[in-house]
Amino acid sequence: MKFHDRADAGHRLAAKLEPYRQERPIVLALPRGGVPVAFEVARVLGAPLDVLVVRRVRAGGTATAAGTVAEGGGVYLDPATLRELGLSERDAAALAAAQAPELLRRLNAYRAEQPAPRLAGRTVILVDDGVATGATARAAACAAKKRHATKVVLAVPVIPRSAEVELRPELDGIVALEVPPELTSIGDWYDSFEEVTDAEAVAYLRRAPAARAPAAEGSDLWNGEWIGGRRRELTLGEEEIPLPRSSSSQAPDAPARHTFEEHTGELALRMEAPTLRSLFEQAGKALSEAMGEASRSADIEEVKVVVAAPDREALLVEWLNELVYRAEVHHMLPSEFRVERLSERELEAVVRGPRLEHLRNPVKAATYHGLSIVEGPEGWRATIVLDV
């Protein structure tokens, strides 16, 4: 199979990625050649599109690439090349660090100083226009995992069999249209393989949100947007609509509760609460219980937390991952929660908890796997899986 151009390759690749649609993936292009391919993948799947910038690490001012380095700290150095060039690990680390200014320049060009997307708990689909050696994909996968992506999938139009075999242990999946025994040049697989400029890559990224394919009328919330049916807007500060009273045994003022279930090496959290606001508070309490505490001080901290997300389900994930971030980076165990304002897409809360030295059961991230929030006559129910 030969591709007409990168857009054609991306459209064909998207069809093979259809099984990942329900995982609400985020598509990360490896610029610059991967951006037009990823644009089509994101457009067809209705997924958000961003980039993950990777640079080759060249040795001694030569054209020889000793490895690759990606934003967020993903590094791959080829041991054979380092031995051939007589470079130590310290030399290689210095070469990798020297790429930081160019990485920053490209990030500023592509994102216009917007923050990188949060990958914690997400399925990430890395997209390039082809793989030759696999060094770029390996560094990108490492960077995505450092940012706590739950699943990292490489999607490319063409990859040689040798690289596919070597990369398989580094990834949670590889989706390719062609896997030839050998690959002399990626461009040989395209009728048109013109160089993609920074300006063209930026243009694709700016067009991506408006280009997402709509879903059929009546579709559920998916991937951060209402993409079908009628949307109900709420603004930050709007009061929750109280649940109607029912003849059920659970009254609207019944206490919230949660349970844990083992989930293939993870932890499935199921919650019930009379209001959506108390459901989010209960989620925080459950996360705190899951993390436990190995030691704590008498110092209690209180912080204001504001979280925004495209929809209610994503808001629950971002809320819990913000609490995980507080525990990991600020060494605070969130223990008490008061949600002050809540809308479909924003949450504002006061969080209190003790300073700690370390957690007994660190939680990596809240994920989108099995995620659901359901309103019923008895209140609200939610299920979310924690990556532990």
C-alpha positions in Angstrom: 0.0 0.0 0.0 1.3 3.4 -0.9 -0.2 6.6 0.5 -1.1 9.6 -1.6 0.1 12.1 1.1 0.1 12.4 4.9 -3.6 13.3 5.1 -4.5 10.1 3.2 -2.3 8.1 5.5 -3.9 9.7 8.6 -7.4 9.0 7.3 -6.6 5.3 6.8 -4.9 5.1 10.1 -7.9 6.6 11.9 -10.1 3.7 10.7 -7.7 1.2 12.4 -7.8 3.2 15.6 -11.5 3.1 15.9 -11.4 0.6 18.8 -9.7 3.3 21.0 -12.5 5.8 20.6 -14.3 4.8 23.8 -11.1 5.3 25.8 -11.4 9.1 25.1 -7.8 9.3 23.9 -5.7 12.3 23.4 -3.7 12.4 20.1 -0.1 13.7 20.3 1.7 14.3 17.0 5.4 14.0 16.7 6.3 17.2 14.8 6.7 18.1 12.2 5.8 15.3 9.8 3.5 13.6 12.2 1.2 16.6 12.6 -0.8 16.3 9.3 -1.2 12.6 9.9 -2.3 13.2 13.5 -4.7 15.9 12.4 -6.7 13.4 10.4 -6.6 10.8 13.2 -7.9 13.4 15.8 -10.5 14.7 13.4 -12.0 11.3 12.7 -11.9 10.1 16.3 -13.1 13.5 17.7 -10.1 13.5 20.0 -8.1 16.5 21.2 -4.8 17.1 19.3 -1.5 18.4 20.7 2.2 17.7 20.1 5.0 15.9 21.9 8.3 17.5 20.8 11.3 15.3 20.2 14.8 16.3 19.2 17.7 14.1 17.9 20.8 14.2 20.1 23.7 14.6 17.7 27.3 13.8 18.7 30.4 15.9 18.2 28.9 18.3 15.7 28.3 15.4 13.2 25.2 14.2 11.6 25.3 11.0 13.7 22.3 10.8 16.1 23.3 9.2 19.4 19.7 9.2 20.5 16.7 11.4 21.1 15.3 13.6 23.8 11.6 14.6 24.3 9.8 17.3 26.2 9.0 16.2 29.8 12.3 14.3 30.2 12.0 11.3 27.9 15.4 10.3 26.7 16.7 7.5 24.5 20.4 7.0 23.9 21.7 4.3 21.6 24.4 2.3 23.5 26.0 1.1 20.3 26.4 4.6 18.8 27.8 5.9 22.1 30.4 3.1 22.1 31.2 3.8 18.5 31.8 7.5 19.2 33.6 6.9 22.5 31.1 8.9 24.5 30.4 8.3 28.2 27.0 8.5 29.9 28.0 11.9 31.2 28.9 13.1 27.7 25.6 11.8 26.4 23.7 13.6 29.3 25.4 16.8 28.3 24.4 16.4 24.7 20.8 15.7 25.7 20.7 18.8 27.9 22.0 20.9 25.1 18.8 20.3 23.2 16.7 22.2 25.9 16.7 25.6 24.2 15.5 24.2 20.8 12.9 22.1 22.5 11.6 25.3 24.3 11.6 27.3 21.1 9.5 24.7 19.3 7.1 24.3 22.2 6.6 28.1 22.2 6.0 28.0 18.5 3.5 25.2 18.5 1.6 26.0 21.8 1.9 29.8 21.9 2.9 29.5 25.6 -0.2 27.5 26.4 0.4 24.7 29.0 1.0 21.2 27.9 -2.1 18.9 28.2 -2.3 16.8 31.3 -1.8 13.2 30.4 -2.4 11.6 33.8 -5.0 8.9 33.5 -5.3 9.3 29.7 -4.9 7.0 26.8 -2.3 8.7 24.6 -2.0 7.9 20.9 1.4 9.0 19.5 1.3 9.6 15.8 4.1 10.1 13.3 4.3 9.8 9.5 6.5 6.7 9.8 9.1 5.0 11.9 12.6 4.2 10.7 14.7 3.2 13.8 12.2 3.8 16.6 14.4 6.1 18.6 12.0 9.1 18.3 9.0 6.9 19.3 10.9 5.4 22.2 11.7 8.8 23.7 8.2 10.1 23.2 6.7 7.0 24.9 9.0 7.5 27.8 8.0 11.2 28.1 4.3 10.3 28.0 4.7 7.7 30.8 6.6 10.2 32.9 3.5 12.3 32.7 1.5 9.4 34.1 -0.4 8.4 30.9 -2.3 5.2 31.6 -1.8 3.8 28.1 0.6 4.8 25.3 -0.2 3.6 21.8 2.0 4.3 18.8 0.1 4.8 15.5 2.0 5.1 12.2 1.4 4.5 8.5 4.6 2.4 8.2 7.2 0.8 10.5 9.8 -1.9 9.7 9.3 -5.2 11.3 12.6 -4.9 13.3 11.5 -1.6 14.9 8.0 -2.9 15.6 9.5 -5.9 17.5 11.9 -3.7 19.5 9.3 -1.1 20.4 6.6 -3.5 21.4 7.8 -3.9 25.0 7.9 -0.1 25.4 4.3 0.6 24.4 0.8 -0.6 25.2 0.0 -1.0 21.6 1.3 -0.4 18.0 -1.1 0.3 15.2 0.4 0.4 11.7 -0.9 0.1 8.2 2.3 -1.4 6.7 5.0 -3.4 8.5 7.6 -4.2 5.8 10.6 -6.5 6.4 12.9 -3.6 5.7 12.5 0.2 5.3 15.0 2.3 3.4 13.1 5.6 3.4 9.7 6.6 4.9 9.2 8.9 1.9 9.2 5.9 -0.5 5.8 5.0 0.9 4.2 8.3 -0.2 3.4 9.8 -3.6 3.8 13.3 -2.0 6.1 13.7 0.9 6.9 17.4 1.1 8.6 18.8 4.2 6.2 20.2 6.8 7.2 23.7 8.1 6.6 25.0 11.6 4.0 27.4 10.3 2.1 24.6 8.6 2.2 22.5 11.8 0.9 25.4 13.8 -1.9 25.9 11.3 -3.0 22.2 11.7 -3.0 22.6 15.5 -5.2 25.7 15.4 -7.7 24.1 13.0 -8.0 20.9 15.0 -10.7 21.8 17.6 -13.1 23.0 15.0 -12.4 20.1 12.6 -13.5 17.3 15.0 -16.1 15.0 13.5 -19.5 15.4 15.1 -21.3 12.4 16.5 -24.8 11.3 15.7 -27.8 13.2 17.3 -28.4 12.0 20.8 -24.9 10.9 21.5 -23.6 11.0 25.1 -20.9 13.3 26.4 -17.6 12.2 24.9 -14.1 13.4 24.9 -14.6 16.7 26.6 -17.4 18.2 24.5 -21.1 17.8 23.9 -21.0 16.4 20.4 -24.6 15.5 19.9 -28.0 16.2 21.3 -28.9 19.3 23.2 -26.4 21.0 25.5 -27.3 22.4 28.9 -25.0 25.3 29.8 -24.1 26.0 33.4 -21.8 28.8 34.5 -19.4 28.9 37.4 -21.3 29.8 40.5 -24.7 28.5 39.4 -26.3 26.5 42.2 -26.8 22.8 41.8 -30.3 21.7 41.0 -31.5 19.6 43.9 -32.5 16.1 43.3 -36.2 15.3 43.5 -37.4 13.5 46.6 -38.5 10.0 46.0 -40.2 7.1 47.8 -36.8 5.3 47.8 -35.2 4.2 51.0 -32.3 6.6 50.3 -33.5 10.1 51.1 -31.8 13.1 49.4 -30.0 13.9 52.6 -28.6 10.4 53.0 -24.9 10.2 53.7 -22.5 9.7 50.8 -20.5 6.5 50.7 -17.9 4.7 48.7 -16.5 1.2 48.1 -13.3 -0.1 46.5 -12.9 -3.1 44.2 -9.7 -4.7 42.8 -9.6 -4.0 39.1 -6.8 -5.9 37.2 -3.9 -4.4 39.2 -5.8 -1.1 39.7 -8.5 0.1 42.1 -12.0 0.6 41.0 -13.8 3.3 43.2 -17.6 3.3 43.3 -19.5 6.1 45.0 -23.0 7.2 45.9 -24.1 10.6 47.1 -27.4 12.6 47.3 -26.0 15.6 45.3 -23.3 16.0 42.6 -21.4 18.4 44.9 -21.3 15.8 47.7 -20.3 13.2 45.1 -17.1 15.1 44.3 -16.4 15.6 48.0 -16.8 11.9 48.6 -14.4 11.2 45.7 -11.8 13.2 47.5 -12.4 11.4 50.7 -12.1 8.0 48.9 -8.9 9.0 47.2 -7.4 10.1 50.6 -8.4 6.8 52.1 -6.8 4.9 49.1 -3.5 6.8 49.5 -3.4 6.3 53.3 -0.6 7.9 55.3 2.7 6.5 56.6 3.6 9.5 58.7 2.2 13.0 59.2 2.9 16.2 61.1 0.7 18.3 63.2 0.8 21.1 60.6 -2.5 21.4 58.7 -2.5 23.2 55.4 -5.5 24.7 53.7 -5.5 25.5 49.9 -8.0 26.8 47.4 -8.3 24.5 44.4 -9.8 25.4 41.0 -10.2 22.8 38.3 -11.6 23.2 34.8 -12.4 20.5 32.3 -14.6 20.1 29.2 -17.3 18.0 30.8 -18.5 16.5 34.1 -16.7 13.2 33.7 -13.4 14.8 32.8 -13.9 17.2 35.7 -14.0 14.3 38.2 -10.8 12.9 36.7 -9.0 16.3 36.8 -10.3 17.0 40.4 -8.8 13.7 41.7 -5.6 14.2 39.7 -5.2 17.6 41.2 -5.4 16.0 44.6 -2.8 13.4 43.6 -0.6 16.3 42.5 -0.9 18.0 45.8 0.2 14.8 47.6 3.1 14.0 45.3 4.5 17.5 44.8 3.4 19.5 47.8 3.5 16.7 50.3 0.1 17.4 51.6 -2.5 14.6 52.2 -5.9 16.0 51.1 -8.2 14.9 53.9 -11.1 17.4 54.2 -13.0 18.8 51.3 -15.6 21.6 50.8 -16.8 22.1 47.2 -17.9 25.7 47.1 -18.9 26.1 43.5 -19.6 23.5 40.8 -20.7 23.6 37.2 -20.6 21.2 34.3 -17.0 22.2 33.5 -15.5 24.0 36.6 -15.0 23.2 40.3 -13.8 25.4 43.1 -13.1 23.9 46.5 -11.3 24.3 49.7 -9.0 21.4 50.7 -7.4 20.8 54.0 -4.8 18.2 55.1 -1.7 17.5 57.0 1.9 17.7 55.8 3.4 14.3 55.3 6.7 12.6 54.7 5.5 9.8 52.5 2.3 8.0 51.6 1.6 4.4 52.4 -0.1 3.7 49.1 0.8 6.2 46.5 -1.8 6.6 43.7 -0.4 7.4 40.3 -3.5 8.9 38.7 -7.3 8.7 38.3 -8.1 7.3 34.8 -10.8 7.4 32.2 -11.2 3.6 32.1 -14.7 2.6 33.2 -15.5 6.2 34.0 -19.2 7.0 34.6 -21.4 9.5 36.4 -25.1 8.7 36.5 -28.0 10.7 38.1 -31.0 8.7 39.3 -34.0 9.2 41.5 -32.0 8.1 44.5 -29.1 10.5 43.9 -25.8 10.3 42.1 -23.5 7.3 41.4 -20.0 7.3 39.9 -17.4 4.8 39.0 -13.7 5.6 38.4 -10.5 3.5 38.3 -7.4 4.6 40.1 -4.0 3.6 38.7 -2.1 2.5 41.8 
